[in-house]
């Protein structure tokens, strides 16, 4: 961490479509950061092992994912981050089992983009919207 000392002072970090899409090395360097509160990962690739390292960030409260591939193992890693209060997904469509795994954590606010769960047909979209709202009443759809 010494050569990346500035990382330990960050409270907010947004990684957006860097030249190098694979950001595992950065996630490992962020692990244990005492100040990091918010991390946004936008159009990047990362392994489950690297994501698991974030559980060592004691003040990480918000994780935001945009245009990333999220596996069941990623969801398990997210659920292991004990201080996490909010996780959001934009242009990421989770499976029902992934949503269910997240909503089991009562103190975790799960935010999904409604447009990721709609279809092009307006009437079908309304039906789908009502289904998701009934099935996941604690999930915030924006």
N, C-alpha and C positions, 0 to 999 in steps of 0.2 A: 504493500500500500504506500510505501514511502515515496516511490517515484511517481505515484499517482495521488499524492496528498490532496490535491484539489478535489478529487472525487469524494473524499471523506467529508468535505465541507458542504457538498451540494445538498439542497433540500428538495429540489425539483430537477428532474432530468427527462428530456424528451429525445428519444432516438428516432429520427425520421429518415428512412430511405438513405442510409449512409452509403458511401462508395463500396464498402465491404458489408454485405447484408448479414453475414454471420457474426453475431455479437456476443458469443459465449464468453470470450476473454474479458469483455467489458463487464458482463454480469458477475463473473468471478471476482473482478476487482472491486465491484460495488458491494459485494457480500461483507457484512459486518459494519457497513457505514452507519454511524450513530445518528446522522442528521437526515438521511434521505426519507422524505415524506411521500413524495409522488414520483412515480415512474411511468412514462408513456412510451410504449413500443409501437412504432408505426412502420409497417412494411419492412420488417426485419425478420431474420431467422434466428432461432435459438433452440438449444437442446433442453430436454427436461432436467438434466443434471445441472445445467447452468441456472435455470429458473429456480430450482430447489435451493440454490445458494441464497436467494433473497429472504429466506426465513431467518437468516442471520442479521437482517436489518431491523433493529428493534422498533423503529418509529415509522416503518413503511405502512402507510395507511391507505394509499390509493394506487391501484394499478390500472392502466388503461391500455387496451390492445386495439389496434386498428390495422386492418388488412394483413392479418397474420394467420398462419395455420395453427389451429389449436387442437391438440390431441387429448384423449382421455388422460394420459399421463401428465400433460400440462395442467389439466384441471386438478388432478390430485396434488400436484406441486403447489398450485395456487392455494388450495385448501389448507396446506401446511404452514402458511404464513400467518402466524397467530395474531399479530396486531392489525392485520388488514381489515379495513372497514368498508371499502368500496372497490369493486372491480367492474370495469365497463368494457364493452366490446362494440366496435363500430366496423361495419363491413366484414363481420365475422359471424357466420351462422353456426350456433352451437346445436348439438343434438339434444333431444329431450333428456337423455341420461346425463349429459354434461350439465345442463341447467339444473336438474334435480340434485346433482352432487353439490353444486354451489349453494342452492337455497337451503340445504340442510344446515348450513352455518347461519344461525339466526342473527348474529351481529354483523353479517356481511351484506351490504347493499349490492345487489346485482343489477347492472344497468345494461340494457340491450337496445340497439337501434331498431325501432319498429319496422323500418323499411327493409331490414334484412330478413324479415319473417313474412313479408307480403309477397303475393304473386301479382302478375300484371293485371289480371281480371279484378276489377274493383269489388264486385260482389263476393267473389271467392276470398279476396283480401279481408273483407269485413268479417266473414265467417271465421277465417283463420285468426284474426285479431281477437275476436270474442273467445275463441277456444284457448288461445294462449293466456289471455287475461284471467279466465276462469281456472285454468290449470296451474298458473303461477301468479297468484295474487300479490305476492311480495316483490316480484320483479318489477323494476321500473322500465317501462318502454318509452323511449324518446323518439 
